Amino acid sequence: MFETDVVIIGAGPVGLFSIFECGMLKLKCHVFDALDATGGQCAALYPEKPIYDIPAHPHIAGADLASNLLEQAKPFNPTFHLSEQVVRLEALNDQGSLFEIEGSSGTIVRCKSIIIAAGVGAFGPNRPPLDGIESFEGKSVHYYVKSREVYRDKHVVIAGGGDSAVDWALSLSEIAASVSVVHRRAKFRAAPESEAKLKELSEQGKIRLVVPFQLASLEGCDGVLTSVGVETLDGQKEMLKADYMLAFFGLSMNLGPITEWELGFTNNNIAIDPMTGATNRSGIYAIGDVATYPHKLKLILTGFAEAAQAAHAIRSHLYPDEIVHFEYSTTKGVPGDLN
């Protein structure tokens, strides 16, 4: 049994920044996440992909952003419960100031308030229905790119027609021995500029567009891929040389038991008061992509602002008679700051 001020559900960028905002108001935090590491999708799925709309960073890789946010939160000594989905919430009073949270591994935390920063929920890849694919997964069949260098001078087959497939085809064409893109139609569901660049590189022979084909089989041994079989709807077949296959068919999202907490979910989003992040249940707040209100922009920087608003609202909710004098971080500093 643990006790804390705030439980944060979700350790993505917005959840990590809410640790900092709560800490600046002397609120201790415990953080749950279904993944085995902090950083959410930025770190797990797009660690090397640049993000361009973080203030003061012309561009920053997803993994670096997550690492910086974790470093920023460290002075406030958060406690993380990773690889653990929240499975139970119980309100212990009618004032919305005492809750009990239980994780899937049996961890129980009593807290005074809750911030839901769950993004799109726990996620995993949509796997193509290929016989024996499990034996190749994690070795030569990947669903996201952790390190671009893995594919240097290798033969890579990319399956999918969305932004991820097209973006990685463009990127890996710079270093791979060959890049083949398998899609069931000639039209891609990617940004127009990216699709135009893809077709330009195809004409130059730097990328091969295998359209309209779909995946049919995998060939190899002991998890080491040698070729990928593809075929058309009318039965035309071909084998593509491959050291690796990247399959980008989207993610399956699951918010789990959170949807059962009577928070007024609509299309997997929680309606909140945009001034405070408050949900329809006293003491429970939602921020980031899981939260919605009129004209909401689903941006990381929007979530950062919501984290600050929620932290201040929680402080006022828990200590209504205490006057909090607003101070900038440049004046207040953080624990351990020697400046």
BAKE-253869 format. One line per field, with one value per atom (N, C-alpha, C): x, y negated, z; atom name; residue number from 1. Coordinates in steps of 0.2 Angstrom, whole numbers. Layout:
<atoms>
east	(X_...)
north	(Y_...)
up	(Z_...)
atomo	(CA_...)
num	(NUM_...)
</atoms>
This chain:
<atoms>
east	(4_0_4_3_7_2_5_0_4_0_3_-2_0_-5_-9_-5_-8_-5_-10_-8_-9_-4_-4_-5_-10_-11_-8_-2_1_8_13_20_22_18_20_23_24_27_22_16_11_11_11_11_17_23_29_30_27_27_23_17_13_16_21_25_28_32_35_30_25_20_17_16_13_19_25_30_32_31_32_27_21_16_16_22_23_18_16_12_16_16_20_16_19_16_18_13_15_12_16_14_13_7_6_7_10_10_10_6_6_12_16_23_28_33_39_44_43_47_43_46_43_43_39_40_34_30_24_26_21_23_29_31_37_43_43_49_49_43_42_41_38_37_41_42_46_52_56_62_67_67_72_68_62_58_58_60_60_53_53_47_49_45_46_43_38_33_34_40_41_45_42_45_53_57_64_68_64_68_66_70_69_67_70_68_71_68_70_67_72_69_65_60_55_58_63_67_70_73_77_72_66_61_58_57_55_61_67_72_73_72_73_67_61_55_56_59_60_66_71_76_73_68_65_61_58_54_58_64_68_68_69_70_64_58_52_51_56_56_49_47_41_42_37_37_34_37_34_32_26_24_23_28_28_26_24_21_15_11_6_0_-5_-11_-16_-19_-23_-30_-32_-38_-43_-42_-47_-47_-52_-52_-58_-57_-62_-62_-67_-68_-69_-65_-65_-69_-71_-75_-79_-84_-88_-86_-80_-77_-73_-71_-66_-59_-58_-51_-47_-50_-47_-49_-44_-45_-41_-43_-38_-38_-32_-30_-26_-28_-25_-22_-16_-13_-14_-12_-13_-8_-3_2_0_-5_-8_-5_-2_0_-6_-6_-12_-9_-12_-10_-16_-16_-21_-18_-23_-21_-26_-25_-30_-33_-29_-32_-29_-32_-30_-29_-24_-23_-23_-28_-27_-24_-18_-14_-13_-18_-17_-17_-17_-16_-22_-20_-25_-25_-22_-22_-17_-17_-12_-12_-7_-7_-2_-4_0_-1_4_3_-3_-6_-10_-6_-6_-1_-5_-1_-3_-5_-10_-11_-7_-1_4_6_6_8_15_16_23_26_22_25_28_25_28_35_38_45_49_47_51_51_46_44_50_52_57_64_65_71_72_68_68_61_56_50_49_48_47_41_38_32_34_40_42_49_52_60_62_67_70_77_80_87_87_88_89_95_100_106_106_101_100_99_96_94_99_105_110_113_113_116_111_105_101_95_92_87_80_76_71_64_59_53_48_45_40_33_29_22_17_13_8_8_3_2_1_2_1_7_7_13_19_18_24_27_24_27_31_27_31_36_36_41_47_46_52_55_51_54_58_56_60_67_66_72_77_75_79_82_79_82_89_90_97_102_100_106_105_99_98_100_102_104_98_92_86_80_75_69_63_59_53_47_42_36_30_27_21_15_10_4_-1_-7_-13_-16_-14_-16_-10_-11_-6_-6_-12_-13_-11_-7_-5_-8_-9_-13_-8_-4_2_1_5_6_7_4_5_12_16_23_27_26_29_28_21_20_23_23_27_34_37_44_45_41_41_41_37_36_42_45_51_57_58_63_62_55_54_56_55_57_64_68_75_78_74_76_79_78_80_75_69_64_60_58_53_46_42_35_31_30_27_19_16_9_5_-1_-5_-4_0_1_0_-1_-2_2_4_8_5_9_7_10_17_21_28_31_37_42_48_53_59_62_67_68_73_74_77_74_76_76_70_69_72_77_80_77_75_71_75_73_77_73_66_62_55_51_44_40_35_30_25_23_18_14_7_3_-2_-5_-11_-17_-23_-29_-31_-28_-29_-24_-20_-15_-8_-6_1_5_11_15_22_25_32_36_42_46_51_51_55_61_67_73_72_73_72_77_80_83_79_75_70_63_58_51_49_47_43_36_31_24_21_18_15_7_3_-4_-8_-5_-8_-7_-11_-10_-17_-18_-24_-23_-28_-28_-33_-32_-36_-35_-40_-40_-42_-44_-45_-51_-50_-55_-57_-52_-54_-60_-62_-69_-75_-74_-79_-80_-76_-76_-81_-86_-91_-89_-84_-81_-84_-89_-93_-89_-86_-82_-87_-83_-86_-81_-82_-77_-70_-69_-63_-60_-64_-61_-65_-62_-65_-67_-73_-74_-72_-68_-66_-67_-66_-66_-60_-59_-53_-49_-52_-49_-45_-47_-44_-42_-45_-44_-49_-53_-58_-63_-64_-69_-76_-80_-87_-87_-81_-80_-75_-77_-73_-67_-61_-55_-51_-55_-52_-51_-45_-43_-41_-41_-39_-35_-29_-25_-23_-20_-17_-22_-20_-25_-31_-31_-37_-43_-41_-45_-48_-54_-57_-62_-62_-66_-67_-71_-72_-66_-64_-58_-52_-52_-46_-41_-34_-29_-25_-25_-21_-14_-10_-3_0_6_10_10_11_12_5_0_-7_-8_-5_-5_-1_5_9_5_2_-2_-8_-11_-16_-13_-7_-4_-3_-1_0_-7_-12_-19_-21_-21_-23_-20_-13_-9_-12_-13_-15_-22_-26_-33_-33_-29_-28_-26_-21_-19_-25_-28_-34_-40_-41_-46_-44_-38_-36_-35_-33_-31_-35_-42_-46_-44_-42_-41_-34_-30_-23_-22_-19_-17_-11_-11_-4_-2_3_6_10_7_10_17_22_29_32_36_39_44_46_51_58_59_65_66_61_61_61_57_56_62_64_69_66_70_68_72_70_74_81_86_93_96_92_95_100_106_111_112_108_109_105)
north	(6_0_-6_-10_-17_-23_-28_-34_-40_-44_-50_-55_-61_-66_-65_-63_-63_-56_-53_-47_-49_-49_-50_-44_-43_-37_-39_-36_-38_-41_-38_-41_-43_-46_-49_-56_-60_-67_-71_-71_-75_-73_-66_-63_-65_-65_-66_-74_-78_-85_-87_-83_-84_-83_-78_-77_-84_-87_-93_-98_-99_-104_-103_-97_-95_-96_-94_-95_-102_-107_-114_-116_-113_-115_-110_-106_-102_-96_-94_-88_-82_-77_-71_-66_-63_-59_-52_-47_-40_-40_-36_-36_-29_-27_-21_-21_-16_-15_-8_-6_1_3_-2_0_1_4_5_0_-6_-12_-18_-24_-30_-33_-38_-41_-40_-35_-34_-32_-34_-33_-36_-42_-45_-41_-38_-34_-27_-24_-17_-16_-20_-19_-24_-30_-35_-38_-34_-37_-41_-40_-43_-48_-48_-53_-60_-65_-72_-75_-79_-82_-90_-94_-100_-106_-104_-109_-110_-108_-109_-116_-120_-127_-126_-131_-131_-125_-120_-115_-115_-118_-117_-110_-105_-98_-94_-89_-85_-78_-73_-66_-64_-60_-58_-55_-51_-48_-53_-58_-64_-68_-69_-73_-70_-63_-59_-59_-58_-58_-65_-71_-77_-78_-76_-77_-73_-67_-63_-66_-69_-72_-78_-82_-88_-86_-80_-77_-75_-72_-69_-73_-79_-83_-82_-79_-79_-71_-67_-60_-56_-56_-52_-45_-41_-34_-31_-27_-24_-17_-15_-8_-6_-4_-2_5_6_13_14_9_10_6_9_5_4_-2_-3_1_5_10_8_4_2_-5_-8_-15_-14_-17_-17_-24_-27_-33_-32_-34_-33_-38_-44_-48_-52_-56_-60_-66_-68_-75_-75_-69_-69_-70_-68_-70_-64_-58_-51_-46_-43_-37_-31_-26_-20_-17_-17_-14_-8_-3_4_5_7_9_17_18_25_30_28_32_32_29_29_23_18_12_8_6_2_-5_-10_-17_-21_-24_-29_-36_-40_-46_-51_-58_-63_-65_-64_-66_-62_-62_-58_-62_-61_-64_-59_-59_-54_-57_-55_-57_-51_-47_-40_-41_-47_-47_-43_-38_-34_-28_-27_-21_-16_-10_-5_-3_-2_-1_5_7_13_13_16_16_20_18_23_27_34_38_41_42_45_52_55_62_67_67_72_78_83_90_89_91_91_84_79_72_71_75_74_76_81_83_78_73_68_61_60_54_53_46_44_46_50_52_48_50_48_45_45_42_37_31_25_21_19_14_7_5_-1_-2_-7_-8_-11_-7_-10_-13_-10_-13_-12_-18_-17_-14_-14_-11_-3_0_7_9_5_7_4_2_0_5_5_10_16_16_21_21_26_26_26_21_19_19_23_23_19_14_10_12_14_15_10_7_2_-4_-8_-14_-21_-21_-27_-31_-36_-41_-37_-32_-29_-25_-21_-17_-22_-27_-32_-35_-38_-42_-37_-31_-27_-24_-24_-22_-27_-34_-39_-39_-38_-39_-33_-27_-21_-21_-24_-24_-27_-31_-34_-29_-24_-20_-12_-10_-3_-1_6_9_8_10_9_8_4_3_5_9_11_9_6_4_8_12_16_13_11_8_11_12_15_10_4_-1_-6_-9_-14_-20_-22_-28_-27_-31_-31_-36_-34_-38_-42_-46_-50_-57_-61_-68_-69_-73_-74_-75_-79_-80_-74_-70_-64_-59_-58_-54_-56_-62_-65_-63_-63_-62_-54_-50_-43_-41_-44_-42_-45_-50_-53_-48_-46_-41_-34_-33_-26_-27_-33_-34_-34_-36_-36_-29_-24_-18_-17_-22_-21_-18_-17_-14_-10_-4_0_0_-2_-2_5_9_15_15_12_11_13_15_17_24_25_31_31_37_38_44_44_49_56_61_67_72_72_76_74_77_75_82_80_86_84_90_89_94_94_99_96_99_97_89_86_79_75_77_73_74_68_67_67_71_71_68_69_66_65_61_59_61_65_67_62_59_55_57_55_57_52_52_48_52_48_51_56_55_60_66_66_72_71_65_64_64_68_69_67_65_63_64_65_65_59_56_50_52_50_51_47_50_46_48_44_45_43_38_36_34_35_32_28_22_17_17_18_19_13_8_2_3_6_7_3_-1_-5_-1_-5_-2_0_5_6_2_-2_-6_-3_-3_-1_-5_-9_-12_-8_-2_3_0_2_1_-7_-11_-18_-20_-17_-18_-16_-13_-11_-15_-21_-25_-30_-30_-35_-42_-43_-49_-53_-50_-53_-53_-47_-45_-46_-50_-50_-49_-44_-42_-42_-38_-37_-44_-49_-55_-57_-60_-62_-70_-72_-79_-82_-88_-91_-99_-102_-109_-112_-115_-117_-122_-125_-130_-126_-120_-116_-109_-106_-99_-94_-97_-93_-89_-83_-79_-80_-76_-76_-73_-70_-67_-71_-74_-78_-74_-78_-75_-71_-70_-67_-72_-72_-77_-73_-76_-72_-78_-76_-80_-76_-80_-77_-74_-69_-67_-64_-61_-58_-63_-69_-75_-79_-81_-85_-90_-95_-101_-105_-109_-113_-116_-115_-118_-115_-109_-106_-105_-107_-105_-99_-93_-88_-88_-93_-94_-92_-91_-89_-96_-102_-108_-110_-108_-109_-105_-99_-94_-97_-100_-103_-109_-113_-118_-115_-110_-107_-104_-101_-99_-104_-110_-115_-117_-118_-120_-115_-108_-103_-103_-104_-104_-110_-116_-121_-120_-117_-116_-111_-106_-101_-104_-108_-111_-115_-119_-123_-118_-113_-108_-105_-103_-100_-104_-110_-115_-122_-122_-128_-134_-133_-139_-141_-138_-140_-145_-150_-155_-153_-152_-150_-156_-159_-164_-162_-164_-161_-164_-159_-161_-158_-162_-159_-154_-149_-144_-148_-153_-157_-160_-161_-164_-158_-153_-148_-143_-141_-136_-129_-124_-117_-114_-109_-105_-103_-105_-103_-109_-114_-119_-123_-124_-128_-135_-136_-143_-148)
up	(0_0_0_-5_-5_-4_-2_-1_-5_-8_-12_-13_-15_-17_-23_-29_-35_-39_-42_-46_-53_-57_-64_-68_-72_-77_-84_-85_-92_-91_-93_-93_-99_-104_-110_-108_-114_-112_-108_-109_-105_-98_-97_-90_-86_-90_-87_-85_-89_-87_-82_-81_-75_-69_-69_-62_-60_-65_-64_-61_-65_-63_-56_-54_-47_-42_-44_-40_-38_-43_-41_-36_-35_-30_-24_-24_-18_-17_-23_-23_-26_-22_-23_-28_-33_-38_-38_-40_-42_-49_-53_-60_-63_-66_-69_-76_-79_-87_-89_-94_-96_-100_-102_-105_-100_-102_-98_-97_-100_-100_-101_-98_-99_-106_-108_-114_-119_-117_-122_-129_-133_-140_-143_-141_-143_-142_-136_-135_-138_-137_-139_-147_-150_-157_-162_-160_-164_-161_-158_-154_-158_-165_-169_-173_-173_-177_-175_-179_-176_-175_-170_-168_-169_-172_-174_-171_-167_-164_-156_-153_-146_-145_-142_-141_-139_-142_-141_-144_-147_-150_-158_-162_-169_-171_-169_-169_-164_-162_-156_-157_-156_-157_-152_-153_-148_-142_-143_-137_-133_-136_-132_-129_-132_-128_-122_-122_-116_-111_-113_-108_-105_-109_-105_-100_-102_-98_-91_-92_-86_-82_-85_-81_-77_-81_-78_-72_-72_-66_-60_-61_-56_-50_-49_-43_-38_-41_-37_-35_-36_-34_-35_-42_-43_-42_-41_-40_-46_-50_-57_-55_-58_-58_-66_-69_-76_-77_-83_-85_-81_-79_-75_-77_-79_-81_-75_-75_-69_-70_-66_-67_-62_-57_-52_-49_-49_-45_-40_-34_-29_-26_-26_-22_-14_-10_-3_1_-2_1_-4_-2_-6_-9_-6_-8_-14_-16_-22_-19_-13_-11_-8_-9_-7_-12_-15_-20_-18_-21_-20_-28_-30_-37_-36_-40_-41_-48_-48_-54_-56_-62_-64_-61_-58_-54_-47_-45_-38_-34_-37_-33_-31_-25_-23_-20_-23_-21_-18_-13_-10_-12_-15_-17_-16_-16_-15_-22_-27_-34_-39_-45_-51_-57_-61_-67_-72_-77_-83_-89_-90_-96_-100_-102_-105_-112_-115_-123_-126_-130_-134_-130_-124_-120_-122_-119_-120_-128_-131_-138_-140_-146_-149_-156_-160_-167_-170_-175_-179_-183_-182_-185_-192_-197_-203_-202_-205_-204_-208_-206_-210_-206_-208_-205_-203_-196_-193_-192_-192_-191_-184_-180_-173_-172_-176_-175_-178_-182_-184_-181_-177_-173_-168_-168_-164_-166_-171_-174_-181_-186_-193_-195_-191_-192_-187_-189_-184_-185_-180_-181_-180_-177_-177_-177_-178_-179_-173_-169_-164_-165_-170_-173_-180_-184_-191_-193_-189_-191_-192_-189_-189_-197_-201_-207_-213_-210_-215_-219_-226_-230_-230_-228_-228_-233_-235_-239_-235_-236_-232_-236_-233_-236_-231_-233_-229_-232_-227_-229_-226_-230_-227_-232_-231_-236_-232_-226_-222_-221_-217_-216_-213_-208_-206_-211_-215_-220_-225_-227_-232_-229_-223_-220_-219_-217_-216_-222_-227_-234_-236_-236_-238_-234_-227_-223_-224_-225_-225_-232_-237_-244_-244_-239_-239_-237_-233_-230_-232_-234_-235_-241_-242_-249_-254_-251_-255_-251_-253_-250_-255_-253_-257_-252_-255_-252_-255_-250_-253_-250_-255_-253_-258_-256_-260_-265_-265_-270_-272_-278_-280_-276_-273_-269_-262_-259_-252_-248_-241_-237_-233_-236_-233_-235_-232_-233_-241_-244_-252_-253_-249_-251_-250_-245_-244_-250_-252_-257_-264_-265_-271_-271_-265_-264_-265_-262_-263_-271_-274_-281_-285_-283_-286_-285_-279_-278_-281_-282_-286_-293_-296_-303_-304_-299_-299_-297_-295_-294_-287_-282_-276_-271_-273_-269_-274_-273_-277_-274_-278_-276_-279_-274_-276_-275_-280_-280_-286_-286_-280_-278_-273_-270_-262_-260_-252_-250_-243_-241_-241_-243_-243_-239_-238_-234_-232_-228_-225_-226_-228_-229_-225_-222_-218_-213_-208_-203_-197_-191_-184_-183_-186_-185_-190_-194_-199_-206_-208_-214_-220_-225_-232_-237_-237_-242_-240_-243_-242_-248_-247_-253_-253_-259_-260_-266_-267_-272_-273_-279_-281_-280_-281_-280_-285_-291_-297_-297_-292_-291_-293_-296_-297_-291_-291_-285_-287_-281_-282_-275_-275_-269_-269_-263_-262_-258_-260_-255_-249_-243_-237_-232_-228_-222_-216_-218_-213_-216_-212_-214_-209_-211_-207_-209_-204_-205_-202_-206_-203_-205_-200_-202_-196_-193_-187_-181_-176_-169_-166_-162_-159_-152_-151_-145_-139_-133_-128_-122_-120_-113_-107_-109_-103_-98_-92_-87_-86_-88_-87_-90_-96_-99_-95_-89_-85_-79_-79_-73_-73_-77_-78_-78_-83_-84_-91_-93_-99_-105_-107_-113_-119_-124_-131_-136_-140_-145_-142_-136_-133_-130_-129_-126_-120_-115_-109_-110_-109_-109_-103_-103_-97_-98_-92_-91_-94_-99_-102_-98_-93_-88_-83_-81_-75_-77_-82_-84_-80_-76_-72_-76_-74_-77_-74_-75_-72_-65_-63_-56_-52_-46_-42_-41_-41_-40_-45_-51_-56_-62_-65_-71_-77_-82_-89_-93_-96_-100_-106_-110_-116_-121_-125_-131_-128_-122_-120_-118_-117_-115_-121_-121_-126_-124_-128_-127_-133_-134_-140_-143_-149_-152_-150_-146_-144_-149_-149_-153_-150_-153_-151_-152_-148_-149_-142_-142_-136_-132_-135_-131_-128_-131_-128_-122_-122_-116_-111_-112_-107_-104_-107_-104_-100_-102_-98_-92_-92_-86_-81_-83_-78_-75_-79_-77_-72_-73_-69_-62_-62_-56_-51_-54_-50_-48_-52_-50_-44_-45_-39_-33_-33_-27_-24_-28_-25_-22_-26_-24_-17_-16_-10_-4_-6_0_-2_-1_-3_1_7_11_11_7_7_1_2_-3_-6_-13_-16_-20_-19_-22_-29_-34_-41_-41_-43_-44_-50_-54_-60_-57_-62_-60_-59_-63_-62_-55_-52_-45_-40_-41_-36_-36_-42_-43_-42_-42_-41_-35_-32_-27_-30_-26_-28_-33_-34_-39_-35_-38_-34_-37_-42_-45_-41)
atomo	(N_CA_C_N_CA_C_N_CA_C_N_CA_C_N_CA_C_N_CA_C_N_CA_C_N_CA_C_N_CA_C_N_CA_C_N_CA_C_N_CA_C_N_CA_C_N_CA_C_N_CA_C_N_CA_C_N_CA_C_N_CA_C_N_CA_C_N_CA_C_N_CA_C_N_CA_C_N_CA_C_N_CA_C_N_CA_C_N_CA_C_N_CA_C_N_CA_C_N_CA_C_N_CA_C_N_CA_C_N_CA_C_N_CA_C_N_CA_C_N_CA_C_N_CA_C_N_CA_C_N_CA_C_N_CA_C_N_CA_C_N_CA_C_N_CA_C_N_CA_C_N_CA_C_N_CA_C_N_CA_C_N_CA_C_N_CA_C_N_CA_C_N_CA_C_N_CA_C_N_CA_C_N_CA_C_N_CA_C_N_CA_C_N_CA_C_N_CA_C_N_CA_C_N_CA_C_N_CA_C_N_CA_C_N_CA_C_N_CA_C_N_CA_C_N_CA_C_N_CA_C_N_CA_C_N_CA_C_N_CA_C_N_CA_C_N_CA_C_N_CA_C_N_CA_C_N_CA_C_N_CA_C_N_CA_C_N_CA_C_N_CA_C_N_CA_C_N_CA_C_N_CA_C_N_CA_C_N_CA_C_N_CA_C_N_CA_C_N_CA_C_N_CA_C_N_CA_C_N_CA_C_N_CA_C_N_CA_C_N_CA_C_N_CA_C_N_CA_C_N_CA_C_N_CA_C_N_CA_C_N_CA_C_N_CA_C_N_CA_C_N_CA_C_N_CA_C_N_CA_C_N_CA_C_N_CA_C_N_CA_C_N_CA_C_N_CA_C_N_CA_C_N_CA_C_N_CA_C_N_CA_C_N_CA_C_N_CA_C_N_CA_C_N_CA_C_N_CA_C_N_CA_C_N_CA_C_N_CA_C_N_CA_C_N_CA_C_N_CA_C_N_CA_C_N_CA_C_N_CA_C_N_CA_C_N_CA_C_N_CA_C_N_CA_C_N_CA_C_N_CA_C_N_CA_C_N_CA_C_N_CA_C_N_CA_C_N_CA_C_N_CA_C_N_CA_C_N_CA_C_N_CA_C_N_CA_C_N_CA_C_N_CA_C_N_CA_C_N_CA_C_N_CA_C_N_CA_C_N_CA_C_N_CA_C_N_CA_C_N_CA_C_N_CA_C_N_CA_C_N_CA_C_N_CA_C_N_CA_C_N_CA_C_N_CA_C_N_CA_C_N_CA_C_N_CA_C_N_CA_C_N_CA_C_N_CA_C_N_CA_C_N_CA_C_N_CA_C_N_CA_C_N_CA_C_N_CA_C_N_CA_C_N_CA_C_N_CA_C_N_CA_C_N_CA_C_N_CA_C_N_CA_C_N_CA_C_N_CA_C_N_CA_C_N_CA_C_N_CA_C_N_CA_C_N_CA_C_N_CA_C_N_CA_C_N_CA_C_N_CA_C_N_CA_C_N_CA_C_N_CA_C_N_CA_C_N_CA_C_N_CA_C_N_CA_C_N_CA_C_N_CA_C_N_CA_C_N_CA_C_N_CA_C_N_CA_C_N_CA_C_N_CA_C_N_CA_C_N_CA_C_N_CA_C_N_CA_C_N_CA_C_N_CA_C_N_CA_C_N_CA_C_N_CA_C_N_CA_C_N_CA_C_N_CA_C_N_CA_C_N_CA_C_N_CA_C_N_CA_C_N_CA_C_N_CA_C_N_CA_C_N_CA_C_N_CA_C_N_CA_C_N_CA_C_N_CA_C_N_CA_C_N_CA_C_N_CA_C_N_CA_C_N_CA_C_N_CA_C_N_CA_C_N_CA_C_N_CA_C_N_CA_C_N_CA_C_N_CA_C_N_CA_C_N_CA_C_N_CA_C_N_CA_C_N_CA_C_N_CA_C_N_CA_C_N_CA_C_N_CA_C_N_CA_C_N_CA_C_N_CA_C_N_CA_C_N_CA_C_N_CA_C_N_CA_C_N_CA_C_N_CA_C_N_CA_C_N_CA_C_N_CA_C_N_CA_C_N_CA_C_N_CA_C_N_CA_C_N_CA_C_N_CA_C_N_CA_C_N_CA_C_N_CA_C_N_CA_C_N_CA_C_N_CA_C_N_CA_C_N_CA_C_N_CA_C_N_CA_C_N_CA_C_N_CA_C_N_CA_C_N_CA_C_N_CA_C_N_CA_C_N_CA_C_N_CA_C_N_CA_C_N_CA_C_N_CA_C_N_CA_C_N_CA_C_N_CA_C_N_CA_C_N_CA_C_N_CA_C_N_CA_C_N_CA_C_N_CA_C_N_CA_C_N_CA_C_N_CA_C_N_CA_C_N_CA_C_N_CA_C_N_CA_C_N_CA_C_N_CA_C_N_CA_C_N_CA_C_N_CA_C_N_CA_C_N_CA_C_N_CA_C_N_CA_C_N_CA_C_N_CA_C_N_CA_C_N_CA_C_N_CA_C_N_CA_C_N_CA_C_N_CA_C_N_CA_C_N_CA_C_N_CA_C_N_CA_C_N_CA_C_N_CA_C_N_CA_C_N_CA_C_N_CA_C_N_CA_C_N_CA_C_N_CA_C_N_CA_C_N_CA_C_N_CA_C_N_CA_C_N_CA_C_N_CA_C)
num	(1_1_1_2_2_2_3_3_3_4_4_4_5_5_5_6_6_6_7_7_7_8_8_8_9_9_9_10_10_10_11_11_11_12_12_12_13_13_13_14_14_14_15_15_15_16_16_16_17_17_17_18_18_18_19_19_19_20_20_20_21_21_21_22_22_22_23_23_23_24_24_24_25_25_25_26_26_26_27_27_27_28_28_28_29_29_29_30_30_30_31_31_31_32_32_32_33_33_33_34_34_34_35_35_35_36_36_36_37_37_37_38_38_38_39_39_39_40_40_40_41_41_41_42_42_42_43_43_43_44_44_44_45_45_45_46_46_46_47_47_47_48_48_48_49_49_49_50_50_50_51_51_51_52_52_52_53_53_53_54_54_54_55_55_55_56_56_56_57_57_57_58_58_58_59_59_59_60_60_60_61_61_61_62_62_62_63_63_63_64_64_64_65_65_65_66_66_66_67_67_67_68_68_68_69_69_69_70_70_70_71_71_71_72_72_72_73_73_73_74_74_74_75_75_75_76_76_76_77_77_77_78_78_78_79_79_79_80_80_80_81_81_81_82_82_82_83_83_83_84_84_84_85_85_85_86_86_86_87_87_87_88_88_88_89_89_89_90_90_90_91_91_91_92_92_92_93_93_93_94_94_94_95_95_95_96_96_96_97_97_97_98_98_98_99_99_99_100_100_100_101_101_101_102_102_102_103_103_103_104_104_104_105_105_105_106_106_106_107_107_107_108_108_108_109_109_109_110_110_110_111_111_111_112_112_112_113_113_113_114_114_114_115_115_115_116_116_116_117_117_117_118_118_118_119_119_119_120_120_120_121_121_121_122_122_122_123_123_123_124_124_124_125_125_125_126_126_126_127_127_127_128_128_128_129_129_129_130_130_130_131_131_131_132_132_132_133_133_133_134_134_134_135_135_135_136_136_136_137_137_137_138_138_138_139_139_139_140_140_140_141_141_141_142_142_142_143_143_143_144_144_144_145_145_145_146_146_146_147_147_147_148_148_148_149_149_149_150_150_150_151_151_151_152_152_152_153_153_153_154_154_154_155_155_155_156_156_156_157_157_157_158_158_158_159_159_159_160_160_160_161_161_161_162_162_162_163_163_163_164_164_164_165_165_165_166_166_166_167_167_167_168_168_168_169_169_169_170_170_170_171_171_171_172_172_172_173_173_173_174_174_174_175_175_175_176_176_176_177_177_177_178_178_178_179_179_179_180_180_180_181_181_181_182_182_182_183_183_183_184_184_184_185_185_185_186_186_186_187_187_187_188_188_188_189_189_189_190_190_190_191_191_191_192_192_192_193_193_193_194_194_194_195_195_195_196_196_196_197_197_197_198_198_198_199_199_199_200_200_200_201_201_201_202_202_202_203_203_203_204_204_204_205_205_205_206_206_206_207_207_207_208_208_208_209_209_209_210_210_210_211_211_211_212_212_212_213_213_213_214_214_214_215_215_215_216_216_216_217_217_217_218_218_218_219_219_219_220_220_220_221_221_221_222_222_222_223_223_223_224_224_224_225_225_225_226_226_226_227_227_227_228_228_228_229_229_229_230_230_230_231_231_231_232_232_232_233_233_233_234_234_234_235_235_235_236_236_236_237_237_237_238_238_238_239_239_239_240_240_240_241_241_241_242_242_242_243_243_243_244_244_244_245_245_245_246_246_246_247_247_247_248_248_248_249_249_249_250_250_250_251_251_251_252_252_252_253_253_253_254_254_254_255_255_255_256_256_256_257_257_257_258_258_258_259_259_259_260_260_260_261_261_261_262_262_262_263_263_263_264_264_264_265_265_265_266_266_266_267_267_267_268_268_268_269_269_269_270_270_270_271_271_271_272_272_272_273_273_273_274_274_274_275_275_275_276_276_276_277_277_277_278_278_278_279_279_279_280_280_280_281_281_281_282_282_282_283_283_283_284_284_284_285_285_285_286_286_286_287_287_287_288_288_288_289_289_289_290_290_290_291_291_291_292_292_292_293_293_293_294_294_294_295_295_295_296_296_296_297_297_297_298_298_298_299_299_299_300_300_300_301_301_301_302_302_302_303_303_303_304_304_304_305_305_305_306_306_306_307_307_307_308_308_308_309_309_309_310_310_310_311_311_311_312_312_312_313_313_313_314_314_314_315_315_315_316_316_316_317_317_317_318_318_318_319_319_319_320_320_320_321_321_321_322_322_322_323_323_323_324_324_324_325_325_325_326_326_326_327_327_327_328_328_328_329_329_329_330_330_330_331_331_331_332_332_332_333_333_333_334_334_334_335_335_335_336_336_336_337_337_337_338_338_338_339_339_339)
</atoms>
